[in-house]
Amino acid sequence: MEITKALSALQPLYGKGNIEIVTRNGHRVRGIVRSMKTTQALSIPTVKVERADGEIVKIPFSAIIEIINHNPPRSADSARA
């Protein structure tokens, strides 16, 4: 996935749980988006996901092929409450 597409898809999900990222080699990581590094010199842009068991998994944006939000969509009525 292109870095800008991955970044724009992940930004609204930052800090939310129940997010699944599928990588190019078939690995699936599900958890909370904890950190997104995109502008550090000489480093590969990555996202860190905290899994349910507490392990932090670092995934390069270039390895992401799909981002799945397993959170239920919020309806207009529940958003006002």
C-alpha positions as CSV (number, residue, x, y, z in Angstrom):
1,M,0.0,0.0,0.0
2,E,1.3,3.5,-0.8
3,I,2.5,5.3,2.3
4,T,0.2,8.3,1.9
5,K,-2.8,6.0,1.5
6,A,-1.8,3.9,4.5
7,L,-1.3,7.0,6.6
8,S,-4.6,8.6,5.7
9,A,-6.4,5.3,6.4
10,L,-4.6,4.9,9.8
11,Q,-4.9,8.5,11.1
12,P,-8.6,8.3,12.1
13,L,-7.9,4.9,13.7
14,Y,-5.0,6.1,15.9
15,G,-5.5,4.9,19.5
16,K,-8.6,2.8,18.7
17,G,-8.6,-0.9,19.3
18,N,-9.9,-3.7,17.1
19,I,-7.9,-2.7,14.0
20,E,-6.4,-5.4,11.8
21,I,-3.5,-4.9,9.4
22,V,-2.8,-7.5,6.8
23,T,0.8,-7.5,5.5
24,R,2.2,-8.5,2.1
25,N,3.6,-11.8,3.5
26,G,0.2,-12.8,4.8
27,H,0.6,-11.9,8.5
28,R,-2.3,-10.4,10.3
29,V,-1.9,-8.2,13.3
30,R,-5.0,-7.1,15.3
31,G,-4.9,-4.6,18.1
32,I,-4.6,-0.9,18.9
33,V,-2.7,1.6,16.7
34,R,-0.1,3.1,19.0
35,S,2.4,5.0,16.9
36,M,2.9,6.1,13.3
37,K,6.4,7.2,12.3
38,T,6.6,8.9,8.9
39,T,9.0,11.8,8.9
40,Q,12.2,10.6,10.5
41,A,15.3,10.9,8.3
42,L,16.8,7.6,7.1
43,S,14.1,5.5,8.7
44,I,11.4,3.4,7.1
45,P,7.9,4.7,7.8
46,T,6.1,2.3,10.2
47,V,3.1,1.8,12.4
48,K,3.2,0.2,15.8
49,V,0.2,-2.0,16.8
50,E,-0.3,-3.2,20.4
51,R,-1.8,-6.7,20.3
52,A,-4.2,-8.0,23.0
53,D,-1.3,-9.9,24.7
54,G,0.6,-6.6,25.1
55,E,3.2,-7.3,22.4
56,I,4.0,-4.3,20.2
57,V,4.4,-5.2,16.5
58,K,6.1,-2.7,14.2
59,I,4.9,-2.9,10.6
60,P,6.4,-0.9,7.7
61,F,3.9,1.0,5.6
62,S,5.3,-0.6,2.5
63,A,4.3,-4.1,3.8
64,I,0.6,-3.2,4.4
65,I,-1.8,-4.5,1.9
66,E,-5.1,-4.0,3.8
67,I,-6.4,-2.2,6.9
68,I,-9.6,-3.5,8.5
69,N,-11.6,-1.7,11.1
70,H,-13.5,-4.2,13.1
71,N,-15.2,-1.6,15.2
72,P,-19.0,-1.2,14.6
73,P,-19.9,1.9,12.7
74,R,-21.3,4.7,14.9
75,S,-24.9,5.7,14.1
76,A,-25.9,9.4,14.2
77,D,-28.0,8.8,17.3
78,S,-25.2,7.2,19.4
79,A,-22.8,10.0,18.3
80,R,-25.0,12.6,19.8
81,A,-25.2,10.9,23.2
